[in-house]
Amino acid sequence: MANLGFDTRAVKIVRTRARRDAHVQRAQQMLVAAGLASLCVVAVAGVFLGQVL
């Protein structure tokens, strides 16, 4: 493939924004996963406490 020199400032800005948005989306996914995991831990602890008391 030929490099036709379309690497203008606008293209660089779009690439930077896309990369940043991808990082933000990944961070949000990890936060959701961590929230679900902690919710499951709390649910299991609640079940154990319910059986003990």
mmCIF entry with sequence, helices, sheets and N, C-alpha, C, O atoms, coordinates in Angstrom:
data_MODEL
# 
_entry.id   MODEL 
# 
_entity.id                         1 
_entity.type                       polymer 
_entity.pdbx_number_of_molecules   1 
# 
_entity_poly.entity_id                      1 
_entity_poly.type                           'polypeptide(L)' 
_entity_poly.nstd_linkage                   no 
_entity_poly.nstd_monomer                   no 
_entity_poly.pdbx_seq_one_letter_code       MANLGFDTRAVKIVRTRARRDAHVQRAQQMLVAAGLASLCVVAVAGVFLGQVL 
_entity_poly.pdbx_seq_one_letter_code_can   MANLGFDTRAVKIVRTRARRDAHVQRAQQMLVAAGLASLCVVAVAGVFLGQVL 
_entity_poly.pdbx_strand_id                 A 
# 
loop_
_entity_poly_seq.entity_id 
_entity_poly_seq.num 
_entity_poly_seq.mon_id 
_entity_poly_seq.hetero 
1 1  MET n 
1 2  ALA n 
1 3  ASN n 
1 4  LEU n 
1 5  GLY n 
1 6  PHE n 
1 7  ASP n 
1 8  THR n 
1 9  ARG n 
1 10 ALA n 
1 11 VAL n 
1 12 LYS n 
1 13 ILE n 
1 14 VAL n 
1 15 ARG n 
1 16 THR n 
1 17 ARG n 
1 18 ALA n 
1 19 ARG n 
1 20 ARG n 
1 21 ASP n 
1 22 ALA n 
1 23 HIS n 
1 24 VAL n 
1 25 GLN n 
1 26 ARG n 
1 27 ALA n 
1 28 GLN n 
1 29 GLN n 
1 30 MET n 
1 31 LEU n 
1 32 VAL n 
1 33 ALA n 
1 34 ALA n 
1 35 GLY n 
1 36 LEU n 
1 37 ALA n 
1 38 SER n 
1 39 LEU n 
1 40 CYS n 
1 41 VAL n 
1 42 VAL n 
1 43 ALA n 
1 44 VAL n 
1 45 ALA n 
1 46 GLY n 
1 47 VAL n 
1 48 PHE n 
1 49 LEU n 
1 50 GLY n 
1 51 GLN n 
1 52 VAL n 
1 53 LEU n 
# 
_struct_asym.id          A 
_struct_asym.entity_id   1 
# 
_struct_conf.conf_type_id            HELX_P 
_struct_conf.id                      HELX_P1 
_struct_conf.pdbx_PDB_helix_id       AA1 
_struct_conf.beg_label_comp_id       ARG 
_struct_conf.beg_label_asym_id       A 
_struct_conf.beg_label_seq_id        9 
_struct_conf.pdbx_beg_PDB_ins_code   ? 
_struct_conf.end_label_comp_id       VAL 
_struct_conf.end_label_asym_id       A 
_struct_conf.end_label_seq_id        52 
_struct_conf.pdbx_end_PDB_ins_code   ? 
_struct_conf.beg_auth_comp_id        ARG 
_struct_conf.beg_auth_asym_id        A 
_struct_conf.beg_auth_seq_id         9 
_struct_conf.end_auth_comp_id        VAL 
_struct_conf.end_auth_asym_id        A 
_struct_conf.end_auth_seq_id         52 
_struct_conf.pdbx_PDB_helix_class    1 
_struct_conf.details                 ? 
_struct_conf.pdbx_PDB_helix_length   44 
# 
_struct_conf_type.id          HELX_P 
_struct_conf_type.criteria    ? 
_struct_conf_type.reference   ? 
# 
loop_
_atom_site.group_PDB 
_atom_site.id 
_atom_site.type_symbol 
_atom_site.label_atom_id 
_atom_site.label_alt_id 
_atom_site.label_comp_id 
_atom_site.label_asym_id 
_atom_site.label_entity_id 
_atom_site.label_seq_id 
_atom_site.pdbx_PDB_ins_code 
_atom_site.Cartn_x 
_atom_site.Cartn_y 
_atom_site.Cartn_z 
_atom_site.occupancy 
_atom_site.B_iso_or_equiv 
_atom_site.pdbx_formal_charge 
_atom_site.auth_seq_id 
_atom_site.auth_comp_id 
_atom_site.auth_asym_id 
_atom_site.auth_atom_id 
_atom_site.pdbx_PDB_model_num 
ATOM 1   N N  . MET A 1 1  ? 0.840   -1.181  0.000  1.00 0.00 ? 1  MET A N  1 
ATOM 2   C CA . MET A 1 1  ? 0.000   0.000   0.000  1.00 0.00 ? 1  MET A CA 1 
ATOM 3   C C  . MET A 1 1  ? 0.884   1.244   0.000  1.00 0.00 ? 1  MET A C  1 
ATOM 4   O O  . MET A 1 1  ? 1.959   1.265   0.599  1.00 0.00 ? 1  MET A O  1 
ATOM 5   N N  . ALA A 1 2  ? 0.420   2.240   -0.662 1.00 0.00 ? 2  ALA A N  1 
ATOM 6   C CA . ALA A 1 2  ? 1.172   3.480   -0.755 1.00 0.00 ? 2  ALA A CA 1 
ATOM 7   C C  . ALA A 1 2  ? 0.768   4.431   0.361  1.00 0.00 ? 2  ALA A C  1 
ATOM 8   O O  . ALA A 1 2  ? -0.404  4.508   0.730  1.00 0.00 ? 2  ALA A O  1 
ATOM 9   N N  . ASN A 1 3  ? 1.733   5.142   0.888  1.00 0.00 ? 3  ASN A N  1 
ATOM 10  C CA . ASN A 1 3  ? 1.451   6.172   1.865  1.00 0.00 ? 3  ASN A CA 1 
ATOM 11  C C  . ASN A 1 3  ? 1.224   7.466   1.095  1.00 0.00 ? 3  ASN A C  1 
ATOM 12  O O  . ASN A 1 3  ? 2.174   8.065   0.591  1.00 0.00 ? 3  ASN A O  1 
ATOM 13  N N  . LEU A 1 4  ? -0.017  7.895   1.003  1.00 0.00 ? 4  LEU A N  1 
ATOM 14  C CA . LEU A 1 4  ? -0.364  9.037   0.172  1.00 0.00 ? 4  LEU A CA 1 
ATOM 15  C C  . LEU A 1 4  ? -0.326  10.359  0.927  1.00 0.00 ? 4  LEU A C  1 
ATOM 16  O O  . LEU A 1 4  ? -0.659  11.402  0.365  1.00 0.00 ? 4  LEU A O  1 
ATOM 17  N N  . GLY A 1 5  ? 0.070   10.328  2.173  1.00 0.00 ? 5  GLY A N  1 
ATOM 18  C CA . GLY A 1 5  ? 0.227   11.557  2.924  1.00 0.00 ? 5  GLY A CA 1 
ATOM 19  C C  . GLY A 1 5  ? -1.070  12.147  3.430  1.00 0.00 ? 5  GLY A C  1 
ATOM 20  O O  . GLY A 1 5  ? -1.211  13.369  3.469  1.00 0.00 ? 5  GLY A O  1 
ATOM 21  N N  . PHE A 1 6  ? -2.017  11.319  3.817  1.00 0.00 ? 6  PHE A N  1 
ATOM 22  C CA . PHE A 1 6  ? -3.282  11.808  4.354  1.00 0.00 ? 6  PHE A CA 1 
ATOM 23  C C  . PHE A 1 6  ? -3.204  12.041  5.864  1.00 0.00 ? 6  PHE A C  1 
ATOM 24  O O  . PHE A 1 6  ? -4.231  12.198  6.525  1.00 0.00 ? 6  PHE A O  1 
ATOM 25  N N  . ASP A 1 7  ? -2.010  12.061  6.397  1.00 0.00 ? 7  ASP A N  1 
ATOM 26  C CA . ASP A 1 7  ? -1.818  12.210  7.839  1.00 0.00 ? 7  ASP A CA 1 
ATOM 27  C C  . ASP A 1 7  ? -1.831  13.685  8.221  1.00 0.00 ? 7  ASP A C  1 
ATOM 28  O O  . ASP A 1 7  ? -0.835  14.215  8.713  1.00 0.00 ? 7  ASP A O  1 
ATOM 29  N N  . THR A 1 8  ? -2.938  14.327  7.997  1.00 0.00 ? 8  THR A N  1 
ATOM 30  C CA . THR A 1 8  ? -3.049  15.746  8.309  1.00 0.00 ? 8  THR A CA 1 
ATOM 31  C C  . THR A 1 8  ? -3.345  15.934  9.789  1.00 0.00 ? 8  THR A C  1 
ATOM 32  O O  . THR A 1 8  ? -3.521  14.967  10.529 1.00 0.00 ? 8  THR A O  1 
ATOM 33  N N  . ARG A 1 9  ? -3.397  17.173  10.201 1.00 0.00 ? 9  ARG A N  1 
ATOM 34  C CA . ARG A 1 9  ? -3.649  17.478  11.610 1.00 0.00 ? 9  ARG A CA 1 
ATOM 35  C C  . ARG A 1 9  ? -5.035  16.986  12.029 1.00 0.00 ? 9  ARG A C  1 
ATOM 36  O O  . ARG A 1 9  ? -5.201  16.491  13.144 1.00 0.00 ? 9  ARG A O  1 
ATOM 37  N N  . ALA A 1 10 ? -6.022  17.115  11.154 1.00 0.00 ? 10 ALA A N  1 
ATOM 38  C CA . ALA A 1 10 ? -7.388  16.677  11.481 1.00 0.00 ? 10 ALA A CA 1 
ATOM 39  C C  . ALA A 1 10 ? -7.437  15.172  11.705 1.00 0.00 ? 10 ALA A C  1 
ATOM 40  O O  . ALA A 1 10 ? -8.126  14.697  12.608 1.00 0.00 ? 10 ALA A O  1 
ATOM 41  N N  . VAL A 1 11 ? -6.707  14.422  10.882 1.00 0.00 ? 11 VAL A N  1 
ATOM 42  C CA . VAL A 1 11 ? -6.686  12.966  11.033 1.00 0.00 ? 11 VAL A CA 1 
ATOM 43  C C  . VAL A 1 11 ? -6.015  12.591  12.354 1.00 0.00 ? 11 VAL A C  1 
ATOM 44  O O  . VAL A 1 11 ? -6.454  11.662  13.033 1.00 0.00 ? 11 VAL A O  1 
ATOM 45  N N  . LYS A 1 12 ? -4.971  13.300  12.712 1.00 0.00 ? 12 LYS A N  1 
ATOM 46  C CA . LYS A 1 12 ? -4.281  13.023  13.977 1.00 0.00 ? 12 LYS A CA 1 
ATOM 47  C C  . LYS A 1 12 ? -5.198  13.308  15.158 1.00 0.00 ? 12 LYS A C  1 
ATOM 48  O O  . LYS A 1 12 ? -5.202  12.562  16.137 1.00 0.00 ? 12 LYS A O  1 
ATOM 49  N N  . ILE A 1 13 ? -5.973  14.383  15.070 1.00 0.00 ? 13 ILE A N  1 
ATOM 50  C CA . ILE A 1 13 ? -6.904  14.716  16.151 1.00 0.00 ? 13 ILE A CA 1 
ATOM 51  C C  . ILE A 1 13 ? -7.970  13.637  16.284 1.00 0.00 ? 13 ILE A C  1 
ATOM 52  O O  . ILE A 1 13 ? -8.306  13.225  17.394 1.00 0.00 ? 13 ILE A O  1 
ATOM 53  N N  . VAL A 1 14 ? -8.500  13.182  15.158 1.00 0.00 ? 14 VAL A N  1 
ATOM 54  C CA . VAL A 1 14 ? -9.521  12.126  15.190 1.00 0.00 ? 14 VAL A CA 1 
ATOM 55  C C  . VAL A 1 14 ? -8.948  10.850  15.770 1.00 0.00 ? 14 VAL A C  1 
ATOM 56  O O  . VAL A 1 14 ? -9.612  10.185  16.565 1.00 0.00 ? 14 VAL A O  1 
ATOM 57  N N  . ARG A 1 15 ? -7.745  10.495  15.395 1.00 0.00 ? 15 ARG A N  1 
ATOM 58  C CA . ARG A 1 15 ? -7.114  9.285   15.942 1.00 0.00 ? 15 ARG A CA 1 
ATOM 59  C C  . ARG A 1 15 ? -6.890  9.404   17.441 1.00 0.00 ? 15 ARG A C  1 
ATOM 60  O O  . ARG A 1 15 ? -7.120  8.452   18.187 1.00 0.00 ? 15 ARG A O  1 
ATOM 61  N N  . THR A 1 16 ? -6.444  10.569  17.879 1.00 0.00 ? 16 THR A N  1 
ATOM 62  C CA . THR A 1 16 ? -6.213  10.792  19.307 1.00 0.00 ? 16 THR A CA 1 
ATOM 63  C C  . THR A 1 16 ? -7.509  10.675  20.090 1.00 0.00 ? 16 THR A C  1 
ATOM 64  O O  . THR A 1 16 ? -7.549  10.047  21.148 1.00 0.00 ? 16 THR A O  1 
ATOM 65  N N  . ARG A 1 17 ? -8.573  11.283  19.567 1.00 0.00 ? 17 ARG A N  1 
ATOM 66  C CA . ARG A 1 17 ? -9.871  11.208  20.249 1.00 0.00 ? 17 ARG A CA 1 
ATOM 67  C C  . ARG A 1 17 ? -10.394 9.773   20.281 1.00 0.00 ? 17 ARG A C  1 
ATOM 68  O O  . ARG A 1 17 ? -10.941 9.332   21.292 1.00 0.00 ? 17 ARG A O  1 
ATOM 69  N N  . ALA A 1 18 ? -10.229 9.055   19.190 1.00 0.00 ? 18 ALA A N  1 
ATOM 70  C CA . ALA A 1 18 ? -10.690 7.665   19.145 1.00 0.00 ? 18 ALA A CA 1 
ATOM 71  C C  . ALA A 1 18 ? -9.924  6.813   20.147 1.00 0.00 ? 18 ALA A C  1 
ATOM 72  O O  . ALA A 1 18 ? -10.510 5.967   20.823 1.00 0.00 ? 18 ALA A O  1 
ATOM 73  N N  . ARG A 1 19 ? -8.624  7.034   20.244 1.00 0.00 ? 19 ARG A N  1 
ATOM 74  C CA . ARG A 1 19 ? -7.808  6.270   21.195 1.00 0.00 ? 19 ARG A CA 1 
ATOM 75  C C  . ARG A 1 19 ? -8.227  6.589   22.627 1.00 0.00 ? 19 ARG A C  1 
ATOM 76  O O  . ARG A 1 19 ? -8.341  5.689   23.459 1.00 0.00 ? 19 ARG A O  1 
ATOM 77  N N  . ARG A 1 20 ? -8.459  7.880   22.915 1.00 0.00 ? 20 ARG A N  1 
ATOM 78  C CA . ARG A 1 20 ? -8.882  8.276   24.259 1.00 0.00 ? 20 ARG A CA 1 
ATOM 79  C C  . ARG A 1 20 ? -10.254 7.702   24.590 1.00 0.00 ? 20 ARG A C  1 
ATOM 80  O O  . ARG A 1 20 ? -10.478 7.222   25.701 1.00 0.00 ? 20 ARG A O  1 
ATOM 81  N N  . ASP A 1 21 ? -11.178 7.749   23.623 1.00 0.00 ? 21 ASP A N  1 
ATOM 82  C CA . ASP A 1 21 ? -12.512 7.194   23.851 1.00 0.00 ? 21 ASP A CA 1 
ATOM 83  C C  . ASP A 1 21 ? -12.458 5.694   24.096 1.00 0.00 ? 21 ASP A C  1 
ATOM 84  O O  . ASP A 1 21 ? -13.230 5.163   24.895 1.00 0.00 ? 21 ASP A O  1 
ATOM 85  N N  . ALA A 1 22 ? -11.546 5.009   23.407 1.00 0.00 ? 22 ALA A N  1 
ATOM 86  C CA . ALA A 1 22 ? -11.395 3.569   23.625 1.00 0.00 ? 22 ALA A CA 1 
ATOM 87  C C  . ALA A 1 22 ? -10.894 3.291   25.038 1.00 0.00 ? 22 ALA A C  1 
ATOM 88  O O  . ALA A 1 22 ? -11.337 2.340   25.682 1.00 0.00 ? 22 ALA A O  1 
ATOM 89  N N  . HIS A 1 23 ? -9.970  4.120   25.519 1.00 0.00 ? 23 HIS A N  1 
ATOM 90  C CA . HIS A 1 23 ? -9.474  3.948   26.888 1.00 0.00 ? 23 HIS A CA 1 
ATOM 91  C C  . HIS A 1 23 ? -10.582 4.207   27.904 1.00 0.00 ? 23 HIS A C  1 
ATOM 92  O O  . HIS A 1 23 ? -10.703 3.488   28.895 1.00 0.00 ? 23 HIS A O  1 
ATOM 93  N N  . VAL A 1 24 ? -11.381 5.229   27.656 1.00 0.00 ? 24 VAL A N  1 
ATOM 94  C CA . VAL A 1 24 ? -12.485 5.547   28.565 1.00 0.00 ? 24 VAL A CA 1 
ATOM 95  C C  . VAL A 1 24 ? -13.491 4.401   28.588 1.00 0.00 ? 24 VAL A C  1 
ATOM 96  O O  . VAL A 1 24 ? -13.965 4.008   29.653 1.00 0.00 ? 24 VAL A O  1 
ATOM 97  N N  . GLN A 1 25 ? -13.816 3.866   27.412 1.00 0.00 ? 25 GLN A N  1 
ATOM 98  C CA . GLN A 1 25 ? -14.773 2.764   27.348 1.00 0.00 ? 25 GLN A CA 1 
ATOM 99  C C  . GLN A 1 25 ? -14.239 1.544   28.090 1.00 0.00 ? 25 GLN A C  1 
ATOM 100 O O  . GLN A 1 25 ? -14.987 0.876   28.803 1.00 0.00 ? 25 GLN A O  1 
ATOM 101 N N  . ARG A 1 26 ? -12.959 1.252   27.928 1.00 0.00 ? 26 ARG A N  1 
ATOM 102 C CA . ARG A 1 26 ? -12.354 0.110   28.617 1.00 0.00 ? 26 ARG A CA 1 
ATOM 103 C C  . ARG A 1 26 ? -12.395 0.306   30.132 1.00 0.00 ? 26 ARG A C  1 
ATOM 104 O O  . ARG A 1 26 ? -12.673 -0.636  30.875 1.00 0.00 ? 26 ARG A O  1 
ATOM 105 N N  . ALA A 1 27 ? -12.120 1.520   30.586 1.00 0.00 ? 27 ALA A N  1 
ATOM 106 C CA . ALA A 1 27 ? -12.171 1.811   32.020 1.00 0.00 ? 27 ALA A CA 1 
ATOM 107 C C  . ALA A 1 27 ? -13.591 1.655   32.553 1.00 0.00 ? 27 ALA A C  1 
ATOM 108 O O  . ALA A 1 27 ? -13.787 1.145   33.656 1.00 0.00 ? 27 ALA A O  1 
ATOM 109 N N  . GLN A 1 28 ? -14.575 2.088   31.781 1.00 0.00 ? 28 GLN A N  1 
ATOM 110 C CA . GLN A 1 28 ? -15.963 1.940   32.207 1.00 0.00 ? 28 GLN A CA 1 
ATOM 111 C C  . GLN A 1 28 ? -16.357 0.470   32.288 1.00 0.00 ? 28 GLN A C  1 
ATOM 112 O O  . GLN A 1 28 ? -17.067 0.068   33.209 1.00 0.00 ? 28 GLN A O  1 
ATOM 113 N N  . GLN A 1 29 ? -15.905 -0.325  31.341 1.00 0.00 ? 29 GLN A N  1 
ATOM 114 C CA . GLN A 1 29 ? -16.198 -1.758  31.369 1.00 0.00 ? 29 GLN A CA 1 
ATOM 115 C C  . GLN A 1 29 ? -15.576 -2.410  32.595 1.00 0.00 ? 29 GLN A C  1 
ATOM 116 O O  . GLN A 1 29 ? -16.202 -3.259  33.231 1.00 0.00 ? 29 GLN A O  1 
ATOM 117 N N  . MET A 1 30 ? -14.355 -2.020  32.932 1.00 0.00 ? 30 MET A N  1 
ATOM 118 C CA . MET A 1 30 ? -13.707 -2.595  34.115 1.00 0.00 ? 30 MET A CA 1 
ATOM 119 C C  . MET A 1 30 ? -14.427 -2.174  35.392 1.00 0.00 ? 30 MET A C  1 
ATOM 120 O O  . MET A 1 30 ? -14.539 -2.963  36.330 1.00 0.00 ? 30 MET A O  1 
ATOM 121 N N  . LEU A 1 31 ? -14.915 -0.933  35.433 1.00 0.00 ? 31 LEU A N  1 
ATOM 122 C CA . LEU A 1 31 ? -15.666 -0.491  36.606 1.00 0.00 ? 31 LEU A CA 1 
ATOM 123 C C  . LEU A 1 31 ? -16.977 -1.259  36.757 1.00 0.00 ? 31 LEU A C  1 
ATOM 124 O O  . LEU A 1 31 ? -17.363 -1.609  37.872 1.00 0.00 ? 31 LEU A O  1 
ATOM 125 N N  . VAL A 1 32 ? -17.654 -1.521  35.661 1.00 0.00 ? 32 VAL A N  1 
ATOM 126 C CA . VAL A 1 32 ? -18.895 -2.299  35.718 1.00 0.00 ? 32 VAL A CA 1 
ATOM 127 C C  . VAL A 1 32 ? -18.595 -3.715  36.196 1.00 0.00 ? 32 VAL A C  1 
ATOM 128 O O  . VAL A 1 32 ? -19.320 -4.258  37.029 1.00 0.00 ? 32 VAL A O  1 
ATOM 129 N N  . ALA A 1 33 ? -17.529 -4.313  35.672 1.00 0.00 ? 33 ALA A N  1 
ATOM 130 C CA . ALA A 1 33 ? -17.162 -5.666  36.085 1.00 0.00 ? 33 ALA A CA 1 
ATOM 131 C C  . ALA A 1 33 ? -16.806 -5.707  37.570 1.00 0.00 ? 33 ALA A C  1 
ATOM 132 O O  . ALA A 1 33 ? -17.195 -6.636  38.278 1.00 0.00 ? 33 ALA A O  1 
ATOM 133 N N  . ALA A 1 34 ? -16.073 -4.709  38.038 1.00 0.00 ? 34 ALA A N  1 
ATOM 134 C CA . ALA A 1 34 ? -15.709 -4.659  39.456 1.00 0.00 ? 34 ALA A CA 1 
ATOM 135 C C  . ALA A 1 34 ? -16.953 -4.468  40.325 1.00 0.00 ? 34 ALA A C  1 
ATOM 136 O O  . ALA A 1 34 ? -17.055 -5.058  41.401 1.00 0.00 ? 34 ALA A O  1 
ATOM 137 N N  . GLY A 1 35 ? -17.889 -3.654  39.865 1.00 0.00 ? 35 GLY A N  1 
ATOM 138 C CA . GLY A 1 35 ? -19.128 -3.453  40.618 1.00 0.00 ? 35 GLY A CA 1 
ATOM 139 C C  . GLY A 1 35 ? -19.946 -4.724  40.716 1.00 0.00 ? 35 GLY A C  1 
ATOM 140 O O  . GLY A 1 35 ? -20.482 -5.039  41.779 1.00 0.00 ? 35 GLY A O  1 
ATOM 141 N N  . LEU A 1 36 ? -20.047 -5.460  39.617 1.00 0.00 ? 36 LEU A N  1 
ATOM 142 C CA . LEU A 1 36 ? -20.791 -6.727  39.639 1.00 0.00 ? 36 LEU A CA 1 
ATOM 143 C C  . LEU A 1 36 ? -20.116 -7.747  40.547 1.00 0.00 ? 36 LEU A C  1 
ATOM 144 O O  . LEU A 1 36 ? -20.784 -8.483  41.274 1.00 0.00 ? 36 LEU A O  1 
ATOM 145 N N  . ALA A 1 37 ? -18.791 -7.784  40.501 1.00 0.00 ? 37 ALA A N  1 
ATOM 146 C CA . ALA A 1 37 ? -18.069 -8.723  41.357 1.00 0.00 ? 37 ALA A CA 1 
ATOM 147 C C  . ALA A 1 37 ? -18.280 -8.392  42.832 1.00 0.00 ? 37 ALA A C  1 
ATOM 148 O O  . ALA A 1 37 ? -18.492 -9.288  43.649 1.00 0.00 ? 37 ALA A O  1 
ATOM 149 N N  . SER A 1 38 ? -18.221 -7.115  43.168 1.00 0.00 ? 38 SER A N  1 
ATOM 150 C CA . SER A 1 38 ? -18.429 -6.743  44.573 1.00 0.00 ? 38 SER A CA 1 
ATOM 151 C C  . SER A 1 38 ? -19.870 -6.998  44.998 1.00 0.00 ? 38 SER A C  1 
ATOM 152 O O  . SER A 1 38 ? -20.121 -7.368  46.145 1.00 0.00 ? 38 SER A O  1 
ATOM 153 N N  . LEU A 1 39 ? -20.803 -6.806  44.097 1.00 0.00 ? 39 LEU A N  1 
ATOM 154 C CA . LEU A 1 39 ? -22.204 -7.106  44.408 1.00 0.00 ? 39 LEU A CA 1 
ATOM 155 C C  . LEU A 1 39 ? -22.385 -8.599  44.687 1.00 0.00 ? 39 LEU A C  1 
ATOM 156 O O  . LEU A 1 39 ? -23.122 -8.979  45.597 1.00 0.00 ? 39 LEU A O  1 
ATOM 157 N N  . CYS A 1 40 ? -21.716 -9.437  43.910 1.00 0.00 ? 40 CYS A N  1 
ATOM 158 C CA . CYS A 1 40 ? -21.794 -10.879 44.143 1.00 0.00 ? 40 CYS A CA 1 
ATOM 159 C C  . CYS A 1 40 ? -21.183 -11.256 45.487 1.00 0.00 ? 40 CYS A C  1 
ATOM 160 O O  . CYS A 1 40 ? -21.718 -12.112 46.192 1.00 0.00 ? 40 CYS A O  1 
ATOM 161 N N  . VAL A 1 41 ? -20.078 -10.631 45.843 1.00 0.00 ? 41 VAL A N  1 
ATOM 162 C CA . VAL A 1 41 ? -19.442 -10.909 47.136 1.00 0.00 ? 41 VAL A CA 1 
ATOM 163 C C  . VAL A 1 41 ? -20.382 -10.525 48.270 1.00 0.00 ? 41 VAL A C  1 
ATOM 164 O O  . VAL A 1 41 ? -20.526 -11.269 49.240 1.00 0.00 ? 41 VAL A O  1 
ATOM 165 N N  . VAL A 1 42 ? -21.021 -9.366  48.151 1.00 0.00 ? 42 VAL A N  1 
ATOM 166 C CA . VAL A 1 42 ? -21.958 -8.926  49.186 1.00 0.00 ? 42 VAL A CA 1 
ATOM 167 C C  . VAL A 1 42 ? -23.153 -9.878  49.261 1.00 0.00 ? 42 VAL A C  1 
ATOM 168 O O  . VAL A 1 42 ? -23.626 -10.188 50.354 1.00 0.00 ? 42 VAL A O  1 
ATOM 169 N N  . ALA A 1 43 ? -23.639 -10.340 48.121 1.00 0.00 ? 43 ALA A N  1 
ATOM 170 C CA . ALA A 1 43 ? -24.767 -11.270 48.108 1.00 0.00 ? 43 ALA A CA 1 
ATOM 171 C C  . ALA A 1 43 ? -24.403 -12.577 48.782 1.00 0.00 ? 43 ALA A C  1 
ATOM 172 O O  . ALA A 1 43 ? -25.191 -13.099 49.570 1.00 0.00 ? 43 ALA A O  1 
ATOM 173 N N  . VAL A 1 44 ? -23.231 -13.118 48.493 1.00 0.00 ? 44 VAL A N  1 
ATOM 174 C CA . VAL A 1 44 ? -22.793 -14.369 49.107 1.00 0.00 ? 44 VAL A CA 1 
ATOM 175 C C  . VAL A 1 44 ? -22.610 -14.180 50.606 1.00 0.00 ? 44 VAL A C  1 
ATOM 176 O O  . VAL A 1 44 ? -22.989 -15.052 51.387 1.00 0.00 ? 44 VAL A O  1 
ATOM 177 N N  . ALA A 1 45 ? -22.036 -13.053 51.019 1.00 0.00 ? 45 ALA A N  1 
ATOM 178 C CA . ALA A 1 45 ? -21.880 -12.789 52.444 1.00 0.00 ? 45 ALA A CA 1 
ATOM 179 C C  . ALA A 1 45 ? -23.247 -12.689 53.119 1.00 0.00 ? 45 ALA A C  1 
ATOM 180 O O  . ALA A 1 45 ? -23.424 -13.167 54.240 1.00 0.00 ? 45 ALA A O  1 
ATOM 181 N N  . GLY A 1 46 ? -24.194 -12.079 52.450 1.00 0.00 ? 46 GLY A N  1 
ATOM 182 C CA . GLY A 1 46 ? -25.544 -11.975 53.018 1.00 0.00 ? 46 GLY A CA 1 
ATOM 183 C C  . GLY A 1 46 ? -26.198 -13.333 53.185 1.00 0.00 ? 46 GLY A C  1 
ATOM 184 O O  . GLY A 1 46 ? -26.880 -13.579 54.180 1.00 0.00 ? 46 GLY A O  1 
ATOM 185 N N  . VAL A 1 47 ? -25.993 -14.216 52.215 1.00 0.00 ? 47 VAL A N  1 
ATOM 186 C CA . VAL A 1 47 ? -26.552 -15.561 52.319 1.00 0.00 ? 47 VAL A CA 1 
ATOM 187 C C  . VAL A 1 47 ? -25.920 -16.309 53.488 1.00 0.00 ? 47 VAL A C  1 
ATOM 188 O O  . VAL A 1 47 ? -26.620 -16.977 54.249 1.00 0.00 ? 47 VAL A O  1 
ATOM 189 N N  . PHE A 1 48 ? -24.608 -16.203 53.633 1.00 0.00 ? 48 PHE A N  1 
ATOM 190 C CA . PHE A 1 48 ? -23.945 -16.873 54.751 1.00 0.00 ? 48 PHE A CA 1 
ATOM 191 C C  . PHE A 1 48 ? -24.424 -16.333 56.095 1.00 0.00 ? 48 PHE A C  1 
ATOM 192 O O  . PHE A 1 48 ? -24.667 -17.101 57.025 1.00 0.00 ? 48 PHE A O  1 
ATOM 193 N N  . LEU A 1 49 ? -24.559 -15.020 56.194 1.00 0.00 ? 49 LEU A N  1 
ATOM 194 C CA . LEU A 1 49 ? -25.046 -14.440 57.442 1.00 0.00 ? 49 LEU A CA 1 
ATOM 195 C C  . LEU A 1 49 ? -26.494 -14.865 57.717 1.00 0.00 ? 49 LEU A C  1 
ATOM 196 O O  . LEU A 1 49 ? -26.878 -15.089 58.865 1.00 0.00 ? 49 LEU A O  1 
ATOM 197 N N  . GLY A 1 50 ? -27.278 -14.972 56.659 1.00 0.00 ? 50 GLY A N  1 
ATOM 198 C CA . GLY A 1 50 ? -28.662 -15.428 56.834 1.00 0.00 ? 50 GLY A CA 1 
ATOM 199 C C  . GLY A 1 50 ? -28.738 -16.850 57.334 1.00 0.00 ? 50 GLY A C  1 
ATOM 200 O O  . GLY A 1 50 ? -29.645 -17.179 58.098 1.00 0.00 ? 50 GLY A O  1 
ATOM 201 N N  . GLN A 1 51 ? -27.819 -17.704 56.930 1.00 0.00 ? 51 GLN A N  1 
ATOM 202 C CA . GLN A 1 51 ? -27.821 -19.086 57.404 1.00 0.00 ? 51 GLN A CA 1 
ATOM 203 C C  . GLN A 1 51 ? -27.311 -19.200 58.838 1.00 0.00 ? 51 GLN A C  1 
ATOM 204 O O  . GLN A 1 51 ? -27.758 -20.063 59.593 1.00 0.00 ? 51 GLN A O  1 
ATOM 205 N N  . VAL A 1 52 ? -26.380 -18.334 59.208 1.00 0.00 ? 52 VAL A N  1 
ATOM 206 C CA . VAL A 1 52 ? -25.803 -18.397 60.545 1.00 0.00 ? 52 VAL A CA 1 
ATOM 207 C C  . VAL A 1 52 ? -26.792 -17.860 61.576 1.00 0.00 ? 52 VAL A C  1 
ATOM 208 O O  . VAL A 1 52 ? -26.906 -18.422 62.665 1.00 0.00 ? 52 VAL A O  1 
ATOM 209 N N  . LEU A 1 53 ? -27.493 -16.806 61.260 1.00 0.00 ? 53 LEU A N  1 
ATOM 210 C CA . LEU A 1 53 ? -28.396 -16.188 62.241 1.00 0.00 ? 53 LEU A CA 1 
ATOM 211 C C  . LEU A 1 53 ? -29.749 -16.785 62.211 1.00 0.00 ? 53 LEU A C  1 
ATOM 212 O O  . LEU A 1 53 ? -30.622 -16.374 62.976 1.00 0.00 ? 53 LEU A O  1 
# 
